[in-house]
Amino acid sequence: MTPELFIQEKAAAAVKALYNADVEASSLQVSVTRKEFEGDYTLVVFPLLKVSHAAPENTGNAIGQWLTDNVPEIAGYNSVKGFLNLLFSAVYWDEMFAGIAADENFGQLPSTGRNIMVEFSSPNTNKPLHLGHIRNNLLGDSVSRLLKAGGNNVIKATLVNDRGVHICKSMLAWKKLFEGKTPASTGIKGDHLVGDCYVAFDKLYKGEVKQLMEQGMSEEEAKKAAPSLREAHEMLVKWEQNDPEVRALWSMMNGWVFAGFDETYKALGITFDKVDHESETYLLGKELVQKGLETGAFEREPDGSVWCDLTADGLDRKLVLRGDGTSVYITQDLGTAERRFSQYHLDSHVYVVGNEQDYHFQVLKLILKKLGFDWSDQIYHLSYGMVELPEGKMKSREGTVVDADDLIQSMYEEAKKTSEESGKLADMDEAEKEALYRMIGLGALKYFIIKVDPKKTMLFNPKESIDFNGNTGPFIQYTHARICSILRKAAEQGITFGTADVTTDLVPSAKEIRLIKLLGLYPGKIGEAVAALSPAIIANYAYDLAKEFNQYYHDTPILREEDAALLKFRLELISVLARTLRSAMDILGIQLPERM
């Protein structure tokens, strides 16, 4: 039972005894006492004045005195205006910790029975994954883990954008400029080679636009008339007509990209339960476009294009099908959403997509509503801020991005350098060291990105992320390794301990009570993070727990304790703390080493 629930129940009993009035325990407001006041938890007294018929402070004093006299777990109180601050006794903290220690799954919330799909990553197959994709993937994966810890059945999904004019641009550039080069012939990773094609197309296209402008066209006219762009659109039409030559080229180049993506996902520790491809789903959207025309939700223009008029809803007109019959992004999103809700009986669908697509998801939900799908209200866009560099924003088509593979490798190298400088790994074999370097490098990268609230734009600083001090992944990893070292030394000395060593005979110190308080907050933090879809709450909770332990360790020579019962209690306390750190960091997809 959480401290809040405990106080609610006991306070309801106090009201019954003092005023012969029944109050719903769940209606009583209880929160952690503010730092400037003495106490552990605070009961808001104001709503009880209608039954006490007394001043707020008098009501608080009466309830506080009753609780102190009748509840052994309450050691004292003070009443400040309409707030009753309660101080728990050592008995309560011992009982609370005993419950936490005995529950191997402490923090895991009860099953909700809800099916939630989380869609993330969803890359285009015209470029390799970059730093922006890394934030998307790490958020999507950690949100999925978080929702699972919150008791939900979670399906991790991705929709690969493997068709469209942007794909045709890379294909066209390869045909025109790359002389049959392949990943095998060049030694270039497949997704990188296709990305080079995309950058080459942009350079070719801009050159054509410039030339046309020099011949007298306006910039707008030149952009539309550029031969390479026209050819790319023609290639898209041929693709949708199943032209054998275009399809063969498309299949070959996408194969290169998929192999490259798989390598990057593996390095990041990312997996999916469901992988869809736009090439397989865009026709589903076309069926819904036809339904919209039949019901009057959509309208066809003289050029054959189909639109949905959203002006009455405060938005604008949205194209859902081009005049040449080809699909746009919204087309396949409509069809894919409809199929997923019917296939998986979803209670909710979370799209992890950057905030530049806020309008797109407004439109998607509204159009689905107009098509008669009430479940459109269960679509949630987890809109996150962009990742920026000290130099500014990244641009894929100009090739000014931080490549995901390069970043993962650089984090590994930085972790290796920092670890070797510590001089503490001399007795580790090379395989152990390599695994540790990757664990630290990846932990640093993941934590640095996830600890920032998703809605915020973030500035990425690789060197800052690898620091072994401060609010970083390596600091928490090192804290866990330090606890494991203490426990190993205890085992070497033949000291055994367990939940039986947590008894109400012990009087925890103020520092130990702070640790127990923090441990007790874990389920509530998971609930808070689930409600906000923000793994950052768990990241910063793990940091607070690690920071509090390090202060405790600095002030408390655990293994030098001469009282055997107290020694065993402290070992059990830090063992549970390590377990909780592992659980919290697992939600972030981060492993904690036993040695560093």
C-alpha positions, 0 to 999 in steps of 0.5 A: 500500500502506498503512503498516500493510500495508507494515510487516506484510510487512517484519516477516514477512520479518524474522521469517523471516530472524531465526528461520526462522519463517513468519508470516502478515503479516496476523496481525501487529498494527500501529497508529499510534504513540501520541503519547507515544512516538517513531515513526510506526507500532508493531508489537506484538511479544508474539505473536512471542515463541513463535518468538523465544524471547526477552524482548519488548524483545530481540525488538523490538530484533532485528526493529527492527535487521533492518528498519533494516539491510535496508529503506531506508524504515525510518530508526530504531526503539525497543523499549518492552516488547512494542511496537516503534515504527518511524520511516519515512525520507523515502524512504518518505514520498516514495514514499507521497505519489507513490502518493497523488498518482498515484491520482485516486480515492485513498480509493475502496475496491474494489468489494464487489459488495454491493447496499445500500438506504438508506431515509431521509426517509420523511416524513408528508404532514401537515406540512412538513419540519423540523429533525429531518427535516433531520438524517434527510435529511443522515444518509441522503444522506451514509451513502449516499455513504459506502457508495458510496465503500466500494465498494457499489452503493447504492440511495437510497430513501424511503417516503412515509407518505401514508396513515393516520389522521394524514393524515385529521386534516389532511384533516378540519381542512381540510374543517371549518376552512379554507373551501376555501383552497389554496396558490394562493389563500393564497400558502402553500407546499403542505406548510406549508398542510397542516401548518397543518391538522394543527396546527388539528386538534390544537387542535380535538381538545384542545378537544373532550377538555376539553369532554368531561372537563368533562361528567364523562368521564375523560381517557382516555374523553374522548380516545377519544370526541372527535368529531373523532378518530372522524371521522378514523378513519371517514375512514380506513376510507372511504379504504381503501374507495376512497370517491371524495370522500375519495380526491379530497380526499386526492389534492389535499392530498397533491399540495400536499405533494409539490410542497412537499417537492420544493422542500425536497429540491432546496434541500438537494441530496437525491435518491432512486433509489426513491420508494415511497408507503405508499398503494401498499405497505400491501396488500403487508403485508396479504398477509403478515398472511394468510400469518402467520395460515396458518402460526400466526405470527399470531393473530386476536382476537374483534374481528377484529384480528390480533396477533403474540405476541412475549412469549416473545422478551422483547417484547410482543404486536404489533398487525399489523391492526386489527379494522376491517381497516385497516393499521398502520405495521408492516403496510406495513413488512413488505410493503415490506421483502419486496418490496425484498429480492426486487426488488433482491436486497439484501445489506443494508437500512439504515433511517435512523430516529430512536431513538424507533423502536428498538422498532419495528425490533426487532419488524419484524426478529423478525416477518419472521424468524417469517414465514420470511425469513432476510434479516431479519438483514440489516436494520440500523436506523441509530438516531440521536439527536434534534435539540434546541434550547436551548428543548427538544424540538420538537412538530409537532402543537403547531407548535413546530418549526424549519421546514426551509425557514425554516432553509435561508433563515436559513443563507443569510442568515447566510452572506451577512452573514458573507461581506459583512463579510469584504470579500473578494468585491468583484470577484465578480458578483452571481450568483457571490455568490448561489451562494457564499452558498448553498454556504456556508450549506448547507455550514455546516448540513450539516457542523454536523449530520453531524459529530456521531456519529449515535447522539448527541442534538445541540443545534443552534446556527445561529450557531455552525455558520456560524463561519469558525473552528473545526470548521465547514463554512465553515472547511473551505470557506475552507481549500479556497478558500485552497489554490485561491488559492495554486494560481491565483497559481502558475499566474499566475506560470507555475509548472507542477507534477505527480506527476513532481515528487514524487521520493525526492531530496526530504526533506519537512519534519516538517510535510509528513510530518504532512500526508502521514501524514494523507492516507494515513489517508483510505482507512482512515477511509472503511473505519472510517466504513463499518463504523460507518455514521458520516459523522461520522468523515469530517467530523472527518477533513476538519477535521483535514486542513484544520487541519493545512494551515492550520498548515503554511501559517502556517509555510511561505511556499510561493510564496516558496520559492526551490528550484524542485524543493521549490516544485513538490513543495509545490504538488503536496502542497497540490493533492492535499490540496485534492482529498482535501478535495473527496472527503471533503466530497463524501461529506457532500454539501458543495461546496467553493468555489474563492473565498471 
